[in-house]
C-alpha cells in the first residue's frame, strides 16, 4: 500500500523567493513519484516525475524535485517564485510493481501556493 | 496538443437522480481512470478501466457507480442514484500504457453538486 503526506496545506512566499513544497511517501515497494499542479478552474497538469533513474528530477516551469530514499521524501523546489506559480500542488505515488495497482495514483492532500508581490 | 476533455464542466442534480459524466480520453490511450476530489479533501482514485473492463476499483466505487466505454471515443461514469456526499469534482484521466512510470493525463474536471 502507498500513501503520501504533504506538509503544509498552505505555503506563502514572496515573488523571487525560494519555493519549497514538502512531500513524504510511504510505499511497500519502490515507488514512482509525481508532482501535479492545478491552476484555478483547470485540470491536473504533470510537473515532473521520478521513475528510478536520476534522483534529481527537473520539470516544467523551473521546478525540480529530489528523491531521497533515506528520508522517504520527494520535495518540490523552485529557486525563484513567480506570480504565475500560484496554484495548488499535489504529490502522488504509484507502486512500481506488477499487478493491477500499477495504474492507480495515490495523492497527497495538496498544498496551495500563494505568491505575494 | 492532445488533451482529455470532460463534459459538462458543472452539473447540478437532485438527490436520487442519475447522472452521467462524460470524458473523451486522448485517442491513442488505452487506460482510463476516474478520480474525485471532495471539496477540501484529497484527490481519490475511483476506478481504472482497460480493454473494456474494470481493472481496479476503490472502496468508494460501490454498486451506485458504473463506467462504460460506449463507443471508440467516450468514457463515462454513471452514478445511479446520487447522494449529497457525491458532491465533488470528478476527474477523468487516461494514459497510453498501464505501467507505473507512464504519465496520466487529466481532464479539467466536472464539478457535481447534489442538492
gemmi code that builds the backbone of each chain (N, CA, C; Angstrom):
import gemmi

chains = {
    "A": [
        ("UNK", (0.848, -1.201, 0.000), (0.000, 0.000, 0.000), (0.876, 1.240, 0.000)),
        ("UNK", (0.376, 2.289, -0.601), (1.130, 3.535, -0.686), (0.350, 4.663, -0.022)),
        ("UNK", (1.081, 5.653, 0.452), (0.438, 6.870, 0.942), (1.385, 8.033, 0.758)),
        ("UNK", (0.825, 9.218, 0.751), (1.601, 10.442, 0.575), (1.127, 11.461, 1.593)),
        ("UNK", (2.077, 12.139, 2.198), (1.749, 13.227, 3.121), (2.422, 14.496, 2.636)),
        ("UNK", (1.626, 15.525, 2.460), (2.180, 16.832, 2.108), (2.108, 17.711, 3.347)),
        ("UNK", (3.244, 18.184, 3.784), (3.301, 19.001, 4.987), (2.993, 20.446, 4.637)),
        ("UNK", (1.948, 20.967, 5.219), (1.541, 22.347, 4.943), (0.477, 22.399, 3.875)),
        ("UNK", (-0.732, 22.739, 4.250), (-1.807, 22.852, 3.264), (-1.721, 24.188, 2.527)),
        ("UNK", (-1.069, 25.163, 3.139), (-0.883, 26.468, 2.508), (0.565, 26.898, 2.701)),
        ("UNK", (1.179, 27.374, 1.614), (2.516, 27.954, 1.673), (2.462, 29.306, 0.982)),
        ("UNK", (3.036, 30.308, 1.636), (3.027, 31.650, 1.076), (4.462, 32.138, 0.942)),
        ("UNK", (4.817, 32.637, -0.241), (6.178, 33.152, -0.465), (6.085, 34.488, -1.190)),
        ("UNK", (7.154, 35.225, -1.138), (7.249, 36.457, -1.905), (7.775, 36.144, -3.298)),
        ("UNK", (7.407, 36.965, -4.246), (7.933, 36.812, -5.598), (9.451, 36.880, -5.557)),
        ("UNK", (10.105, 35.917, -6.211), (11.556, 35.880, -6.218), (12.157, 35.006, -5.125)),
        ("UNK", (11.346, 34.599, -4.170), (11.842, 33.763, -3.073), (11.824, 32.289, -3.464)),
        ("UNK", (12.542, 31.499, -2.669), (12.589, 30.054, -2.875), (11.229, 29.444, -2.561)),
        ("UNK", (10.824, 28.510, -3.416), (9.621, 27.730, -3.153), (10.053, 26.336, -2.697)),
        ("UNK", (9.489, 25.882, -1.584), (9.746, 24.530, -1.089), (8.416, 23.939, -0.662)),
        ("UNK", (7.988, 22.908, -1.370), (6.752, 22.197, -1.021), (7.139, 20.778, -0.639)),
        ("UNK", (6.708, 20.366, 0.533), (7.189, 19.106, 1.099), (6.253, 17.940, 0.813)),
        ("UNK", (6.868, 16.796, 0.536), (6.123, 15.572, 0.270), (6.904, 14.401, 0.850)),
        ("UNK", (6.245, 13.623, 1.668), (6.820, 12.375, 2.169), (5.904, 11.231, 1.755)),
        ("UNK", (6.512, 10.122, 1.419), (5.724, 8.995, 0.930), (5.954, 7.771, 1.789)),
        ("UNK", (5.043, 6.867, 1.660), (5.175, 5.546, 2.267), (4.794, 4.527, 1.202)),
        ("UNK", (5.675, 3.556, 1.007), (5.382, 2.558, -0.010), (6.085, 1.262, 0.348)),
        ("UNK", (5.397, 0.171, 0.178), (5.970, -1.139, 0.494), (6.833, -1.656, -0.649)),
        ("UNK", (6.759, -1.019, -1.800), (7.588, -1.375, -2.940), (8.216, -0.089, -3.462)),
        ("UNK", (9.284, -0.194, -4.277), (9.879, 1.033, -4.809), (8.832, 1.878, -5.512)),
        ("UNK", (8.807, 3.162, -5.180), (7.729, 3.993, -5.725), (8.111, 4.731, -6.990)),
        ("UNK", (7.098, 5.081, -7.747), (7.232, 6.144, -8.722), (6.495, 7.349, -8.131)),
        ("UNK", (7.080, 8.527, -8.265), (6.537, 9.712, -7.621), (6.292, 10.811, -8.641)),
        ("UNK", (5.247, 11.551, -8.404), (4.811, 12.570, -9.352), (4.431, 13.838, -8.595)),
        ("UNK", (4.664, 14.964, -9.243), (4.086, 16.222, -8.787), (3.175, 16.741, -9.890)),
        ("UNK", (1.943, 17.076, -9.481), (0.967, 17.685, -10.382), (0.638, 19.082, -9.879)),
        ("UNK", (0.273, 19.960, -10.814), (-0.155, 21.307, -10.458), (-1.565, 21.528, -11.001)),
        ("UNK", (-2.352, 22.232, -10.215), (-3.719, 22.561, -10.638), (-3.913, 24.061, -10.538)),
        ("UNK", (-4.017, 24.719, -11.679), (-4.335, 26.133, -11.697), (-5.839, 26.303, -11.559)),
        ("UNK", (-6.290, 27.451, -11.113), (-7.732, 27.656, -10.914), (-8.537, 27.291, -12.143)),
        ("UNK", (-9.575, 26.522, -11.915), (-10.520, 26.116, -12.966), (-9.871, 25.288, -14.071)),
        ("UNK", (-8.776, 24.635, -13.751), (-8.131, 23.769, -14.730), (-7.924, 22.375, -14.150)),
        ("UNK", (-7.531, 21.456, -15.014), (-7.263, 20.096, -14.565), (-5.881, 19.958, -13.963)),
        ("UNK", (-5.507, 18.750, -13.667), (-4.198, 18.453, -13.099), (-3.180, 18.318, -14.222)),
        ("UNK", (-2.073, 19.027, -14.074), (-1.020, 19.008, -15.088), (0.257, 18.453, -14.465)),
        ("UNK", (0.894, 17.529, -15.161), (2.119, 16.942, -14.617), (3.253, 17.954, -14.647)),
        ("UNK", (3.904, 18.147, -13.479), (5.086, 19.000, -13.387), (6.353, 18.192, -13.628)),
        ("UNK", (6.436, 17.050, -12.954), (7.614, 16.201, -13.080), (7.320, 14.839, -12.471)),
        ("UNK", (8.222, 13.880, -12.780), (8.042, 12.542, -12.233), (9.393, 11.892, -11.955)),
        ("UNK", (9.417, 11.073, -10.927), (10.582, 10.254, -10.600), (10.247, 8.814, -10.938)),
        ("UNK", (11.124, 8.208, -11.786), (10.853, 6.836, -12.212), (12.093, 5.975, -12.070)),
        ("UNK", (12.854, 6.195, -11.000), (14.002, 5.396, -10.588), (15.244, 5.607, -11.437)),
        ("UNK", (15.301, 6.634, -12.217), (16.536, 6.987, -12.921), (17.278, 7.997, -12.036)),
        ("UNK", (17.461, 9.205, -12.496), (18.146, 10.213, -11.697), (17.309, 10.607, -10.492)),
        ("UNK", (17.957, 10.810, -9.359), (17.213, 11.180, -8.148), (16.811, 12.644, -8.155)),
        ("UNK", (17.523, 13.468, -8.897), (17.133, 14.874, -9.035), (16.398, 15.013, -10.361)),
        ("UNK", (15.159, 15.395, -10.272), (14.301, 15.444, -11.452), (13.934, 16.888, -11.755)),
        ("UNK", (14.119, 17.256, -13.010), (13.737, 18.608, -13.424), (12.410, 18.543, -14.174)),
        ("UNK", (11.570, 19.530, -13.908), (10.272, 19.554, -14.546), (10.044, 20.839, -15.318)),
        ("UNK", (8.774, 21.099, -15.564), (8.429, 22.299, -16.319), (8.411, 23.514, -15.399)),
        ("UNK", (8.475, 24.685, -16.004), (8.353, 25.963, -15.285), (9.416, 26.165, -14.213)),
        ("UNK", (10.572, 25.538, -14.373), (11.686, 25.764, -13.455), (11.622, 24.972, -12.167)),
        ("UNK", (10.675, 24.081, -12.017), (10.573, 23.265, -10.812), (11.484, 22.045, -10.889)),
        ("UNK", (11.925, 21.596, -9.739), (12.647, 20.351, -9.647), (12.334, 19.688, -8.320)),
        ("UNK", (12.619, 18.392, -8.245), (12.373, 17.647, -7.019), (13.467, 16.610, -6.871)),
        ("UNK", (13.790, 16.311, -5.628), (14.836, 15.332, -5.351), (14.261, 14.159, -4.579)),
        ("UNK", (14.479, 12.967, -5.085), (14.043, 11.748, -4.413), (15.115, 11.364, -3.388)),
        ("UNK", (14.709, 11.282, -2.122), (15.626, 10.878, -1.056), (15.021, 9.660, -0.367)),
        ("UNK", (15.581, 8.511, -0.704), (15.038, 7.267, -0.162), (15.198, 7.206, 1.348)),
        ("UNK", (16.342, 7.673, 1.850), (16.605, 7.593, 3.288), (15.609, 8.428, 4.085)),
        ("UNK", (15.103, 9.472, 3.474), (14.150, 10.352, 4.151), (12.720, 10.104, 3.670)),
        ("UNK", (12.526, 9.178, 2.775), (11.236, 8.923, 2.114), (10.570, 10.233, 1.713)),
        ("UNK", (11.360, 11.079, 1.032), (10.843, 12.395, 0.659), (11.005, 12.654, -0.829)),
        ("UNK", (10.199, 13.572, -1.309), (10.241, 13.996, -2.712), (9.765, 15.449, -2.736)),
        ("UNK", (10.544, 16.320, -2.141), (10.157, 17.720, -2.015), (10.319, 18.461, -3.330)),
        ("UNK", (9.421, 19.375, -3.568), (9.405, 20.174, -4.797), (10.009, 21.537, -4.507)),
        ("UNK", (10.916, 21.990, -5.375), (11.536, 23.295, -5.163), (11.573, 24.088, -6.461)),
        ("UNK", (11.666, 25.402, -6.262), (11.912, 26.327, -7.371), (12.709, 27.485, -6.791)),
        ("UNK", (13.833, 27.828, -7.399), (14.707, 28.832, -6.784), (14.059, 30.202, -6.615)),
        ("UNK", (13.209, 30.579, -7.577), (12.671, 31.936, -7.563), (11.203, 31.906, -7.972)),
        ("UNK", (10.325, 32.210, -7.039), (8.888, 32.144, -7.304), (8.441, 33.261, -8.230)),
        ("UNK", (7.472, 32.916, -9.052), (6.845, 33.890, -9.935), (5.365, 33.928, -9.608)),
        ("UNK", (4.759, 35.080, -9.867), (3.320, 35.215, -9.570), (2.498, 34.116, -10.240)),
        ("UNK", (2.930, 33.700, -11.419), (2.175, 32.684, -12.169), (2.272, 31.294, -11.547)),
        ("UNK", (3.132, 31.123, -10.541), (3.245, 29.824, -9.862), (2.124, 29.593, -8.855)),
        ("UNK", (1.339, 30.610, -8.579), (0.242, 30.462, -7.620), (-0.747, 29.413, -8.119)),
        ("UNK", (-0.908, 28.363, -7.339), (-1.730, 27.224, -7.760), (-1.762, 26.235, -6.601)),
        ("UNK", (-2.444, 25.115, -6.825), (-2.402, 24.020, -5.856), (-1.536, 22.912, -6.422)),
        ("UNK", (-0.693, 22.365, -5.558), (0.289, 21.365, -5.973), (0.010, 20.055, -5.257)),
        ("UNK", (0.039, 18.984, -6.025), (-0.254, 17.656, -5.491), (0.920, 16.720, -5.735)),
        ("UNK", (1.319, 16.041, -4.682), (2.298, 14.967, -4.782), (1.528, 13.661, -4.893)),
        ("UNK", (2.014, 12.739, -5.702), (1.307, 11.471, -5.875), (2.318, 10.339, -6.004)),
        ("UNK", (1.905, 9.155, -5.607), (2.766, 7.981, -5.657), (2.049, 6.857, -6.393)),
        ("UNK", (2.837, 6.078, -7.074), (2.304, 4.912, -7.754), (3.251, 3.762, -7.497)),
        ("UNK", (2.714, 2.581, -7.277), (3.550, 1.424, -6.967), (4.342, 1.006, -8.190)),
        ("UNK", (5.614, 0.748, -7.989), (6.493, 0.266, -9.055), (6.557, -1.245, -8.969)),
        ("UNK", (5.456, -1.875, -9.325), (5.392, -3.326, -9.227), (4.369, -3.823, -10.224)),
        ("UNK", (4.385, -5.077, -10.495), (3.372, -5.627, -11.381), (2.035, -5.720, -10.696)),
        ("UNK", (1.073, -6.189, -11.365), (-0.252, -6.318, -10.778), (-1.160, -5.189, -11.184)),
        ("UNK", (-2.355, -5.228, -10.697), (-3.369, -4.296, -11.178), (-3.269, -2.922, -10.561)),
        ("UNK", (-2.468, -2.754, -9.531), (-2.466, -1.441, -8.884), (-1.441, -0.499, -9.472)),
        ("UNK", (-0.770, -0.914, -10.543), (0.276, -0.045, -11.047), (-0.269, 1.195, -11.725)),
        ("UNK", (-1.528, 1.178, -12.127), (-2.063, 2.355, -12.793), (-2.576, 3.399, -11.843)),
        ("UNK", (-2.894, 3.014, -10.648), (-3.570, 3.880, -9.698), (-2.596, 4.849, -9.051)),
        ("UNK", (-2.951, 6.115, -9.016), (-2.184, 7.141, -8.321), (-2.814, 7.388, -6.953)),
        ("UNK", (-1.961, 7.508, -5.943), (-2.414, 7.902, -4.612), (-1.881, 9.297, -4.348)),
        ("UNK", (-2.784, 10.219, -4.080), (-2.431, 11.634, -3.951), (-2.294, 12.066, -2.505)),
        ("UNK", (-1.463, 13.087, -2.314), (-1.458, 13.811, -1.058), (-2.614, 14.793, -1.037)),
        ("UNK", (-2.714, 15.505, 0.080), (-3.874, 16.375, 0.256), (-3.748, 17.718, -0.442)),
        ("UNK", (-2.599, 17.979, -1.034), (-2.423, 19.207, -1.787), (-1.870, 20.343, -0.950)),
        ("UNK", (-1.100, 21.199, -1.595), (-0.579, 22.414, -0.970), (-0.912, 23.593, -1.867)),
        ("UNK", (-1.578, 24.573, -1.298), (-1.898, 25.787, -2.052), (-0.736, 26.757, -1.900)),
        ("UNK", (-0.160, 27.137, -3.019), (0.954, 28.087, -3.029), (0.431, 29.472, -3.377)),
        ("UNK", (0.710, 30.421, -2.515), (0.371, 31.822, -2.755), (1.676, 32.583, -2.940)),
        ("UNK", (1.733, 33.430, -3.962), (2.920, 34.227, -4.221), (2.559, 35.702, -4.086)),
        ("UNK", (3.250, 36.384, -3.170), (2.997, 37.809, -2.927), (3.963, 38.662, -3.735)),
        ("UNK", (3.476, 39.817, -4.219), (4.378, 40.713, -4.975), (5.496, 41.250, -4.087)),
    ],
    "B": [
        ("UNK", (-2.031, 20.278, -28.955), (-1.603, 19.204, -28.064), (-2.825, 18.390, -27.632)),
        ("UNK", (-2.716, 17.070, -27.689), (-3.865, 16.242, -27.294), (-4.225, 16.483, -25.836)),
        ("UNK", (-5.518, 16.411, -25.545), (-5.937, 16.602, -24.175), (-7.164, 15.755, -23.885)),
        ("UNK", (-7.379, 15.533, -22.603), (-8.574, 14.841, -22.134), (-9.657, 15.894, -21.935)),
        ("UNK", (-10.817, 15.655, -22.485), (-11.905, 16.629, -22.335), (-13.060, 16.000, -21.572)),
        ("UNK", (-13.650, 16.803, -20.696), (-14.756, 16.338, -19.879), (-15.954, 17.261, -20.049)),
        ("UNK", (-17.125, 16.640, -20.089), (-18.365, 17.418, -20.141), (-19.405, 16.804, -19.212)),
        ("UNK", (-20.263, 17.624, -18.591), (-20.184, 19.081, -18.577), (-19.123, 19.557, -17.594)),
        ("UNK", (-18.857, 20.842, -17.542), (-17.895, 21.361, -16.571), (-18.555, 21.479, -15.194)),
        ("UNK", (-19.845, 21.766, -15.190), (-20.607, 21.819, -13.951), (-21.912, 21.070, -14.137)),
        ("UNK", (-22.342, 20.362, -13.113), (-23.638, 19.699, -13.146), (-24.271, 19.777, -11.770)),
        ("UNK", (-25.500, 20.235, -11.778), (-26.277, 20.262, -10.540), (-27.417, 19.270, -10.707)),
        ("UNK", (-27.583, 18.410, -9.710), (-28.618, 17.394, -9.807), (-29.303, 17.225, -8.468)),
        ("UNK", (-30.514, 16.727, -8.522), (-31.242, 16.483, -7.276), (-30.869, 15.119, -6.730)),
        ("UNK", (-30.859, 15.023, -5.424), (-30.571, 13.767, -4.750), (-31.489, 12.673, -5.288)),
        ("UNK", (-30.906, 11.524, -5.562), (-31.677, 10.403, -6.071), (-31.703, 10.297, -7.578)),
        ("UNK", (-31.273, 11.334, -8.245), (-31.252, 11.303, -9.705), (-29.988, 10.614, -10.214)),
        ("UNK", (-30.089, 10.118, -11.425), (-28.927, 9.516, -12.084), (-28.157, 10.597, -12.840)),
        ("UNK", (-26.836, 10.513, -12.806), (-26.024, 11.424, -13.607), (-25.005, 10.627, -14.401)),
        ("UNK", (-24.674, 11.152, -15.545), (-23.617, 10.568, -16.372), (-22.596, 11.657, -16.660)),
        ("UNK", (-21.382, 11.383, -16.267), (-20.275, 12.296, -16.537), (-19.495, 11.734, -17.725)),
        ("UNK", (-19.165, 12.623, -18.629), (-18.576, 12.170, -19.887), (-17.132, 12.637, -20.029)),
        ("UNK", (-16.365, 11.799, -20.689), (-14.944, 12.060, -20.875), (-14.545, 11.566, -22.257)),
        ("UNK", (-13.710, 12.335, -22.919), (-13.085, 11.866, -24.146), (-11.588, 11.786, -23.875)),
        ("UNK", (-11.057, 10.574, -23.708), (-9.622, 10.433, -23.448), (-8.804, 10.762, -24.695)),
        ("UNK", (-7.509, 10.817, -24.526), (-6.610, 11.027, -25.650), (-6.681, 9.791, -26.554)),
        ("UNK", (-6.672, 10.025, -27.863), (-7.130, 8.997, -28.799), (-6.305, 7.715, -28.795)),
        ("UNK", (-5.011, 7.754, -28.590), (-4.224, 6.526, -28.647), (-3.986, 5.917, -27.265)),
        ("UNK", (-4.663, 6.448, -26.256), (-4.501, 5.923, -24.908), (-5.380, 4.702, -24.694)),
        ("UNK", (-4.877, 3.799, -23.850), (-5.564, 2.533, -23.644), (-6.117, 2.359, -22.226)),
        ("UNK", (-5.627, 3.182, -21.298), (-6.011, 3.030, -19.896), (-6.765, 4.279, -19.464)),
        ("UNK", (-7.852, 4.077, -18.763), (-8.718, 5.184, -18.403), (-9.049, 5.118, -16.914)),
        ("UNK", (-9.192, 6.298, -16.329), (-9.371, 6.373, -14.882), (-10.401, 7.447, -14.530)),
        ("UNK", (-11.042, 7.245, -13.395), (-11.833, 8.291, -12.761), (-11.309, 8.509, -11.349)),
        ("UNK", (-11.170, 9.776, -11.013), (-10.810, 10.206, -9.664), (-11.842, 11.233, -9.226)),
        ("UNK", (-11.923, 11.451, -7.911), (-12.784, 12.534, -7.453), (-12.093, 13.289, -6.323)),
        ("UNK", (-12.523, 14.527, -6.153), (-11.978, 15.357, -5.079), (-13.139, 16.070, -4.413)),
        ("UNK", (-13.475, 15.610, -3.233), (-14.461, 16.328, -2.426), (-13.800, 17.606, -1.930)),
        ("UNK", (-14.567, 18.690, -1.861), (-14.014, 19.991, -1.512), (-13.201, 19.918, -0.224)),
        ("UNK", (-11.948, 20.355, -0.322), (-11.085, 20.392, 0.857), (-10.409, 19.078, 1.184)),
        ("UNK", (-10.632, 18.061, 0.360), (-10.048, 16.751, 0.634), (-9.111, 16.317, -0.494)),
        ("UNK", (-8.530, 15.143, -0.307), (-7.574, 14.631, -1.279), (-8.264, 14.217, -2.573)),
        ("UNK", (-7.474, 14.181, -3.638), (-7.922, 13.543, -4.868), (-7.893, 12.033, -4.617)),
        ("UNK", (-9.028, 11.378, -4.861), (-9.155, 9.950, -4.544), (-9.406, 9.137, -5.804)),
        ("UNK", (-8.744, 8.007, -5.901), (-8.941, 7.088, -7.006), (-10.316, 6.423, -6.892)),
        ("UNK", (-10.997, 6.334, -8.026), (-12.269, 5.614, -8.060), (-12.123, 4.291, -8.798)),
        ("UNK", (-11.637, 4.356, -10.051), (-11.672, 3.164, -10.889), (-10.683, 3.305, -12.036)),
        ("UNK", (-10.150, 2.172, -12.466), (-9.358, 2.137, -13.688), (-9.996, 1.141, -14.648)),
        ("UNK", (-9.787, 1.366, -15.932), (-10.517, 0.648, -16.976), (-9.576, 0.374, -18.122)),
        ("UNK", (-9.538, -0.877, -18.542), (-8.667, -1.257, -19.648), (-9.295, -2.410, -20.398)),
        ("UNK", (-9.204, -2.366, -21.699), (-9.688, -3.465, -22.530), (-11.162, -3.766, -22.237)),
        ("UNK", (-11.911, -2.689, -22.073), (-13.364, -2.778, -21.876), (-13.800, -3.441, -20.579)),
        ("UNK", (-12.910, -3.420, -19.600), (-13.349, -3.897, -18.300), (-12.614, -3.168, -17.191)),
        ("UNK", (-13.211, -3.191, -16.020), (-12.606, -2.560, -14.853), (-11.392, -3.379, -14.431)),
        ("UNK", (-10.240, -2.693, -14.289), (-9.044, -3.399, -13.838), (-8.815, -3.224, -12.342)),
        ("UNK", (-9.293, -2.140, -11.792), (-9.206, -1.929, -10.348), (-10.259, -0.910, -9.934)),
        ("UNK", (-10.783, -1.061, -8.737), (-11.710, -0.068, -8.209), (-11.472, 0.111, -6.719)),
        ("UNK", (-11.817, 1.284, -6.226), (-11.637, 1.565, -4.807), (-12.905, 1.214, -4.041)),
        ("UNK", (-12.795, 1.334, -2.733), (-13.966, 1.066, -1.874), (-15.087, 2.056, -2.138)),
        ("UNK", (-14.729, 3.242, -2.616), (-15.737, 4.267, -2.906), (-16.637, 3.809, -4.050)),
        ("UNK", (-16.084, 3.098, -4.975), (-16.762, 2.703, -6.210), (-17.682, 1.537, -5.915)),
        ("UNK", (-18.847, 1.855, -5.342), (-19.777, 0.786, -4.993), (-20.787, 0.575, -6.120)),
        ("UNK", (-21.843, -0.145, -5.817), (-22.809, -0.517, -6.860), (-23.543, 0.676, -7.462)),
        ("UNK", (-23.450, 1.825, -6.819), (-24.081, 3.020, -7.372), (-23.321, 3.560, -8.580)),
        ("UNK", (-22.075, 3.162, -8.711), (-21.222, 3.675, -9.763), (-21.057, 2.630, -10.863)),
        ("UNK", (-20.924, 3.116, -12.080), (-20.557, 2.228, -13.183), (-19.797, 3.043, -14.219)),
        ("UNK", (-18.988, 2.355, -14.998), (-18.251, 3.003, -16.073), (-18.481, 2.235, -17.353)),
        ("UNK", (-18.306, 2.978, -18.434), (-18.584, 2.377, -19.731), (-17.786, 3.108, -20.798)),
        ("UNK", (-17.428, 2.355, -21.805), (-16.830, 2.974, -22.991), (-17.783, 2.625, -24.132)),
        ("UNK", (-18.808, 3.436, -24.316), (-19.901, 3.056, -25.214), (-19.522, 3.051, -26.691)),
        ("UNK", (-18.477, 3.793, -27.035), (-18.022, 3.807, -28.417), (-16.505, 3.927, -28.385)),
        ("UNK", (-15.904, 4.241, -29.518), (-14.444, 4.265, -29.549), (-13.805, 5.479, -28.923)),
        ("UNK", (-14.628, 6.460, -28.499), (-14.005, 7.693, -28.031), (-14.437, 8.103, -26.624)),
        ("UNK", (-15.650, 7.811, -26.210), (-16.124, 8.290, -24.924), (-15.875, 7.292, -23.797)),
        ("UNK", (-15.723, 7.851, -22.609), (-15.579, 7.044, -21.397), (-16.467, 7.712, -20.354)),
        ("UNK", (-17.455, 6.984, -19.857), (-18.443, 7.625, -18.996), (-18.442, 7.050, -17.590)),
        ("UNK", (-18.816, 7.900, -16.649), (-19.036, 7.499, -15.255), (-20.491, 7.773, -14.947)),
        ("UNK", (-21.206, 6.739, -14.532), (-22.614, 6.884, -14.169), (-22.751, 6.708, -12.669)),
        ("UNK", (-23.499, 7.623, -12.081), (-23.886, 7.470, -10.679), (-25.390, 7.257, -10.693)),
        ("UNK", (-25.804, 6.099, -10.198), (-27.186, 5.661, -10.400), (-28.182, 6.486, -9.607)),
        ("UNK", (-27.955, 6.693, -8.374), (-28.871, 7.424, -7.507), (-28.030, 8.315, -6.606)),
        ("UNK", (-27.888, 9.558, -6.993), (-26.912, 10.428, -6.338), (-27.299, 10.745, -4.902)),
        ("UNK", (-26.239, 10.877, -4.082), (-26.408, 11.275, -2.684), (-25.706, 12.621, -2.499)),
        ("UNK", (-26.059, 13.291, -1.417), (-25.415, 14.582, -1.148), (-23.898, 14.444, -1.096)),
        ("UNK", (-23.429, 13.340, -0.533), (-21.991, 13.152, -0.369), (-21.263, 12.814, -1.673)),
        ("UNK", (-22.004, 12.675, -2.763), (-21.367, 12.509, -4.072), (-20.927, 13.840, -4.664)),
        ("UNK", (-21.299, 14.935, -4.022), (-20.872, 16.259, -4.498), (-19.355, 16.341, -4.445)),
        ("UNK", (-18.750, 16.616, -5.577), (-17.288, 16.606, -5.680), (-16.891, 17.055, -7.078)),
        ("UNK", (-15.587, 17.241, -7.242), (-15.023, 17.421, -8.587), (-14.598, 16.044, -9.061)),
        ("UNK", (-15.036, 15.655, -10.225), (-14.693, 14.354, -10.787), (-13.716, 14.557, -11.949)),
        ("UNK", (-12.588, 13.873, -11.861), (-11.562, 13.975, -12.888), (-11.468, 12.669, -13.659)),
        ("UNK", (-11.420, 12.798, -14.960), (-11.116, 11.677, -15.835), (-9.638, 11.771, -16.209)),
        ("UNK", (-8.995, 10.636, -16.373), (-7.597, 10.618, -16.795), (-7.394, 9.463, -17.756)),
        ("UNK", (-6.363, 9.586, -18.579), (-6.018, 8.480, -19.459), (-4.505, 8.385, -19.565)),
        ("UNK", (-4.018, 7.203, -19.892), (-2.599, 7.008, -20.127), (-2.427, 6.030, -21.266)),
        ("UNK", (-1.285, 6.198, -21.926), (-1.019, 5.368, -23.101), (-0.814, 3.910, -22.702)),
        ("UNK", (-0.075, 3.743, -21.595), (0.211, 2.416, -21.074), (-0.254, 2.338, -19.627)),
        ("UNK", (-0.227, 1.151, -19.091), (-0.600, 0.991, -17.692), (0.590, 0.825, -16.783)),
        ("UNK", (1.799, 1.046, -17.312), (2.980, 0.869, -16.485), (3.122, 2.014, -15.500)),
        ("UNK", (3.857, 1.737, -14.436), (3.902, 2.675, -13.313), (4.546, 4.003, -13.669)),
        ("UNK", (5.440, 4.016, -14.675), (6.124, 5.262, -14.978), (5.420, 6.084, -16.051)),
        ("UNK", (4.273, 5.631, -16.487), (3.570, 6.330, -17.559), (2.750, 7.475, -17.005)),
        ("UNK", (2.861, 8.618, -17.653), (2.105, 9.782, -17.206), (0.619, 9.597, -17.456)),
        ("UNK", (-0.167, 9.979, -16.472), (-1.619, 10.048, -16.644), (-1.982, 11.492, -16.969)),
        ("UNK", (-2.769, 11.674, -18.009), (-3.220, 12.995, -18.423), (-4.641, 13.191, -17.889)),
        ("UNK", (-4.844, 14.322, -17.235), (-6.123, 14.587, -16.584), (-6.946, 15.607, -17.365)),
        ("UNK", (-8.251, 15.420, -17.312), (-9.169, 16.426, -17.817), (-9.349, 17.547, -16.817)),
        ("UNK", (-10.152, 18.541, -17.213), (-10.362, 19.714, -16.366), (-11.353, 19.459, -15.244)),
        ("UNK", (-12.037, 18.350, -15.308), (-12.941, 18.001, -14.232), (-14.381, 18.413, -14.473)),
        ("UNK", (-15.286, 17.702, -13.842), (-16.701, 18.056, -13.793), (-17.053, 18.276, -12.333)),
        ("UNK", (-17.556, 19.473, -12.050), (-17.986, 19.744, -10.679), (-19.433, 19.305, -10.535)),
        ("UNK", (-19.653, 18.292, -9.731), (-21.001, 17.774, -9.499), (-21.514, 18.283, -8.163)),
        ("UNK", (-22.677, 18.894, -8.203), (-23.328, 19.362, -6.977), (-24.664, 18.646, -6.858)),
        ("UNK", (-24.816, 17.930, -5.756), (-26.068, 17.221, -5.490), (-26.840, 18.007, -4.441)),
        ("UNK", (-28.085, 18.371, -4.791), (-28.879, 19.199, -3.864), (-30.113, 18.440, -3.383)),
    ],
}
model = gemmi.Model(1)
for chain_id, residues in chains.items():
    chain = gemmi.Chain(chain_id)
    for i, (resn, *xyz) in enumerate(residues, 1):
        res = gemmi.Residue()
        res.name, res.seqid = resn, gemmi.SeqId(i, " ")
        for name, pos in zip(("N", "CA", "C"), xyz):
            atom = gemmi.Atom()
            atom.name, atom.element = name, gemmi.Element(name[0])
            atom.pos, atom.b_iso = gemmi.Position(*pos), 0.0
            res.add_atom(atom)
        chain.add_residue(res)
    model.add_chain(chain)
structure = gemmi.Structure()
structure.add_model(model)
structure.setup_entities()
